[in-house]
Amino acid sequence: MWIDCTLKAPPASAHLKSELKPYIRFLEYHGYDVSLADNSVQGIALLRDITFHAVLLNYDVSTRTDDLLTYIRKEDAHIPIILLTQAGGQEMMAQASLHGVDDVLIMPTNPRQLLSSLTFLLEKHSLQEAYTPQAYVENFNKQSALDYSQAHTMVDHYHDNDWQAWIDTYIHFVQWDIKLDGLSNVEELRTIHASEKREANSTFADYIQNNYSRWLEGENSPTLSVDVFYKYVIPEIQVGKSVLFVVMDCMRLDHWLKIEPLLYRDFHMTKHYYYSILPTTTHYARNAIFSGLFPRDLAERYPALYAEPDEEHTSINRYEKELMRLQLERHGIALKPSSHYFKIFDARGEIQYLQWLTDANRISLAAVVVDFLDMLTHLRSDLALFQQLIPNEEAFRTLVQTWFRNSRIYKIIKLAAEREITIIMTSDHGSVLCQNAAKISSQYELSSGLRVKEGKEISCDPEVGYFINNPKAYRLPYEASEKNYILAKEDYYFVYERQFNVYKEMFHGSFQHGGVSLEEMILPCVVLEPR
């Protein structure tokens, strides 16, 4: 492929030109059309008159190359620039960083190195699109989403730590999700990948249905919601660290992977993964984190703190501060100063918490719940504008990253790093993009969730719903009136038979939680140590 490029340099001597000739000839031999400018004025003039694909710029500490870089960026903000320098040094690196230089080569260099750098810069995107499908096929032939032969065996037969294989599988899927983001000519590959994920989620739902109850009996259980505080927060407190415990409501693993690069500079990271308890709703999962108890145990031990929605109180997580305090007491931990709890709903809350963290003299344990992502999923379901803003999972990931980068939550975390506070960041549950409606019915009133229903005599296709007819065995609250549960599998959502088509259309493509899926159940818990 023929690509025009230009070599622009500060005032060049005949000797310099002779030094450059071998490089120019080498590039021309490999199909590049090279234009040589003897000075910056000529180079800028050429850049204005002709469309070039890259700039090779000789860096000379005796000239104002920084001004030339400014002019180049003014004419073309995105053109790749390679600096060629004999000196190197901090000043040169500073200018390269400030002006978005793509590569720096120390001269003299092997012409092949210059060719390789230039080719990679110009063809990186097309190379990604050309080789990604091949890499995907090879990768899935090797790992094949949990080595499906093993995965299907695990559905029917119990193995020690097979839950770890599902964590590895989900990480594998999410990493490919992010690799495919931004590539424009891989629609067929996206379709294949989506199909692989659906099949994995179907197998995962069967696996959970066959094995989850064993976990509750303590048989080779993974880390569950009830274990998170004891396993990851308390050990940091016990060695005397100041700890900030951040629970990002409804943050999925792929959301975390978009946030993670923003924190590399300030923190050493230790990543863990755990399973949300069922149902994967805020009511059950987040209360389990702060209390360290399963819902049934919480209701029996602290009935006054087991909140159900009522006409006076709509919040079903209004006792988290007390539940955290009681969990600390059960483990014999007395903190000075005492633990602090705060929930952030909006910008005002962010400002208040940032000010509190700034003014606090000493922190033993501070817990903060951030509701933004959960509210965003609900707004996306309710408002057409948000459906346009977040049409798919890729857009959701991008929006989460943009929000976090510009949020005061990010400032709070960076301030914690400056104060040498250890941060444990996690989520209470994820969400799944709902694509298939399932009819549900009952003679009695059911709860309002789209991925989980509670009530009596629930009727639904067992292929799409995970029935829990014995809540006691699942450590869920139960009543003499025989309240049962049904959880949606895969990407289904429940719609009543009456006005089925109306509500099917209304909630199609919404992000919901409460059911059984990789996205809802497998979650990150990351320990961030300030560098």
Buried (B, 14 or more C-beta within 10 A) or exposed (E): EEBEBBBBBBEBEEEBEEBBEEBBEBBEEEEBEBBBBBBBEBBBEBBEEEEBBBBBBBBBEEBEBBEBBBBBBEBBEEBBBBBBBEEBEEEBBEBBEEBEBBBBBEBEEEBEEBBEBBBEBBEEEEEBBEEBBEEBEEBBEEEBBBBBEEBBEBBEEEEEEBBEBBBBBBBBBBBBBEBBBEBEEBEEBBEBBBEBBBBBBBBBBBBBBBBBBEBBEEEEBBBBBBBBBBBBBBEBBEEEBBBBBBBBBBBBBBBBBBBBEBBEEBBEEEEBBBBBBBBBBBBBBBBBBBBBBBBBBBBEEBEEBBBEEEEEEEEBBEBBBBBBBBBBEEEEBEBEEEBBBBBBEEEEBBEBBBEBBEEBEEBBBBBBBBBBBBBBBBBBBEEEEBBEBBEEBBEBBBBBBEBBEEBBBBBBBBBBBEBEBBBBBBBBBBBBBBBBBBBBEBEEEBBEBBBBBBBBEBEBEEEBBBEBEEBEEBBBBBEEEEBBBBBBBBBBBBBEEEEBEEBBEBBBBBBBBBBBBBBBBBBBBBBBBBE
